[in-house]
Amino acid sequence: MIQDKLKLEIRDIVDFPKPGIIFKDITPLLKDAERCNEMIETIIDQLQGIEIDAIAGIESRGFLFGFLLANRMGLPFIPIRKQGKLPYKTIAESYALEYGQATIEIHEDAFESGSRILIHDDLLATGGTVVAASKLVEKLGGTVAAYSFIISLDFLKAKGRLSRFSEHVFSLVSY
């Protein structure tokens, strides 16, 4: 089972980026092209039967597998980035962090109205960033077709925050 394989390779970094957090580091997975291909194929299998017009990846680790997915599926890739990083006209969505606020943006012409978008990121934790990404998709007239993550921290219960956008929430590894 892929989850068991990935759990052996995902590295825990204690107290990163701040004390009390155990960071789930996916960079060891990037050393193995065969494992990365297996991950992409598993995600594609999870998405069977769901109509998707484009894949949006959330900066920055969501770009890694999000772009690979889009390329393998023959779909456009849409970067969702931190404020001020995209070169063209954008729309923005701010969201709360534990201590403060952050803003992400998407190009205003990222996709056509009515498009069905898969949102991909490496990790689902509290869901703040991915909810903001979902709101950006809706602001542009799209719908969230599904979500895919490498890792889901299920004990934080973020999947419930996503259900208003899409019932399809997939991950390769759950903790």
Summary of the structure (lengths in Angstrom):
residues: 175
radius of gyration: 15.5
end to end distance: 15.1
largest distance: 43.3
contacts: 556
relative contact order: 0.16
helix: 34%
strand: 34%
